């Protein structure tokens, strides 16, 4: 199936799973894998990885990259500004989002090289 050859999907999955496994290791608790908030941000990793993967695949001047970038900005803005109003248990500090984004970029870059 072609879906298994899609680098954007693989980047998203690897970025998210990597961050969640890091949460487990940092908190020393398997339940952290399913948690929201904390270090690093899985959602920031997923959307950043997907966005850069689209850029590497289709070009950074493509409409697809522009769309992915726009969705990413909405998601990251919501993580920073909306979540604190919902619950204190799901808050991210900016540094946690940056680390998640770096993990996403890392996977996008690695997969683009393959």
N, C-alpha and C positions, 0 to 999 in steps of 0.2 A: 504494500500500500504506500502511496506517495506521501501520505502524512508523516510517515516515519523518516522521510528524507528531508523534511522541512527544518532548516537550520534555526529559524526563528522559534519554533516550538521547542526544539532541543535546548536552545539557549535559555528560554524561559524556564523550562523544567529544571535544568541543571543549576541555574541561578537561585531559584526558589528553594530547591532541596538543599543546596550548599548552605544557604543562610539558616535554614531550619535546623540542620545538623549542627551548625556552629552554636545555635541557641541551646541545643541539648548539651553540648560539651561545656559551654560557659555556665549554664545553670545546674549541670549535673543532674538533670531530670528529664526523663523521656517525654513527659507531658509537655515540655517546652516545644516539641516539634509542632504541635497544633496551636501554639499560643500566638496571640496578636501582641504587637508592641515589643519593646526590648531590642537588644543588640544581637545581630544587625537586622535591618528591615527587609523582610522577605518580599514585601510588595514593591518596595523601591528597587530591589535587585531584579525582580521579574520584569517590571516595566522598562527599566533602564537597559537590561540585557536584550529584551525584545526590540526596543527602539534602535539600539546600536546594531543589532543583527540585521534589521531592515536596512539601515544605512550602509552596512558593509555589502549586503546582497544587491540592493537596488540603487545605491548611490545616495549620498547625503543631500543632493539637490532634488531628489525625487519627491513627488507628491505623497508616496507611501511613507517615506521618512517623516515628512512634515506632519502627516496625520498621526503617526505613532508618537512623535515628539509632543504634539498637542495633547493627546490622551495622557501621556506621561506627566506633563506639567499639571494637568487637572488632578491626577491621582496623588502626586507628591504634595500639591497644595492642600488637598483634602487631608492627607496624613498629618500635615503640620498644623493646619488651622481648624479643621472640623472635628477630628477625633478627640482633642482635649475637651470639647464641649459635650461629647457623648459619654465618655467614661475615662476615669483616671487609669484604668487597667490596660488600655490600649494605646497609650501615648508613646510617641517616638521623639527622641531628641534629634536635632539636626545632624549630629555626628553619626547616629545610628543609620540615618537615611543615606548619608554620604558613603558609609562603609557598604551598605547594601548596594548602592549604585556602582561602587567600584567592583564589587563581586559580579554584578550584572555585566559591566563593561568587560571584565576579565574573560568571562565565558563567551561573550559575543566575539571578542578578538580571537580567542583560541579556536572557536568553531569556524570563524572566517578563514583561518589559516589551513584548516583541514581540507 
